[in-house]
């Protein structure tokens, strides 16, 4: 967040209850002040980064619970990576890639 990147992506945060007063402050206060690691100096963070947290068994708790939008995906099968695509689906997807990206 100090580098002011457009997004913070926390991947594979599995089986924990996510809680962080610093992250909660960062998401709602402008500027949020944090201490640099290993120093006694405080720095202001004026971040408007998009924060994404993914994981299995992840629970967002405390003040973060009202600052996040939860999205759960269910593949409705045990091993979704083993599913096969209909014949020609991937070719059609590749051909229409520009159209799909424009729609996004």
C-alpha positions in Angstrom: 0.0 0.0 0.0 2.9 2.3 0.6 3.8 1.9 -3.1 0.2 2.9 -4.1 -0.4 0.0 -6.4 -3.9 -0.1 -8.0 -4.7 -3.5 -6.3 -3.8 -5.6 -3.3 -4.4 -9.3 -4.0 -4.1 -11.7 -1.1 -4.3 -15.2 -2.5 -4.7 -18.5 -0.7 -5.7 -17.1 2.7 -7.0 -20.5 3.7 -8.8 -21.5 6.9 -8.4 -18.4 8.9 -10.5 -15.6 10.4 -9.1 -12.4 8.7 -8.9 -9.5 11.1 -6.7 -6.4 10.9 -7.2 -3.0 12.4 -4.6 -1.6 10.0 -6.4 -3.0 6.9 -9.8 -1.7 8.3 -8.3 1.8 8.7 -6.7 1.7 5.3 -10.0 0.9 3.6 -12.0 3.7 5.3 -9.6 6.5 6.4 -8.0 9.1 4.1 -5.2 9.3 4.9 -4.5 6.2 7.1 -1.3 6.5 9.1 0.9 3.4 9.5 4.3 2.8 11.1 7.1 1.6 8.7 8.5 -1.8 9.6 11.6 -1.5 11.7 11.3 2.3 12.1 9.5 4.7 14.5 8.3 6.9 11.6 4.7 7.0 10.6 3.7 7.4 6.9 0.3 8.5 5.5 -1.4 6.2 3.1 -3.9 7.7 0.7 -4.7 4.4 -1.0 -7.8 3.7 -3.1 -6.5 0.3 -4.0 -8.9 -2.5 -4.9 -8.4 -5.2 -2.2 -9.1 -8.9 -3.1 -8.7 -11.8 -0.6 -9.2 -15.4 -1.8 -9.1 -18.6 0.1 -10.9 -21.7 1.3 -12.5 -21.6 4.7 -11.8 -17.9 4.9 -13.9 -15.8 7.3 -13.8 -12.0 7.4 -14.3 -10.8 10.9 -14.6 -7.8 13.2 -14.6 -4.4 11.5 -13.5 -5.9 8.1 -16.8 -7.8 7.8 -18.7 -4.6 6.9 -15.9 -3.4 4.6 -15.9 -6.4 2.3 -18.3 -7.9 -0.2 -18.3 -11.7 0.1 -18.5 -13.8 -3.1 -18.6 -17.6 -2.9 -18.2 -19.8 -6.0 -19.5 -23.3 -6.1 -18.5 -25.6 -9.0 -21.1 -28.1 -7.9 -18.6 -31.0 -8.4 -15.7 -32.5 -6.5 -12.9 -31.8 -9.0 -13.9 -29.0 -11.3 -10.6 -29.0 -13.0 -11.4 -32.4 -14.5 -14.5 -31.2 -16.3 -14.4 -31.3 -20.1 -15.6 -28.5 -22.3 -18.1 -29.0 -25.1 -16.6 -29.6 -28.5 -15.5 -26.3 -30.1 -16.1 -24.2 -27.0 -12.5 -23.2 -26.5 -12.1 -22.3 -30.2 -15.2 -20.1 -30.0 -13.9 -18.5 -26.8 -10.6 -17.6 -28.5 -12.4 -16.2 -31.6 -14.7 -14.0 -29.5 -12.0 -12.9 -27.0 -12.0 -9.3 -28.1 -15.8 -9.1 -27.9 -15.8 -10.5 -24.3 -13.0 -8.2 -23.2 -14.9 -5.2 -24.6 -18.0 -6.2 -22.7 -16.1 -6.4 -19.5 
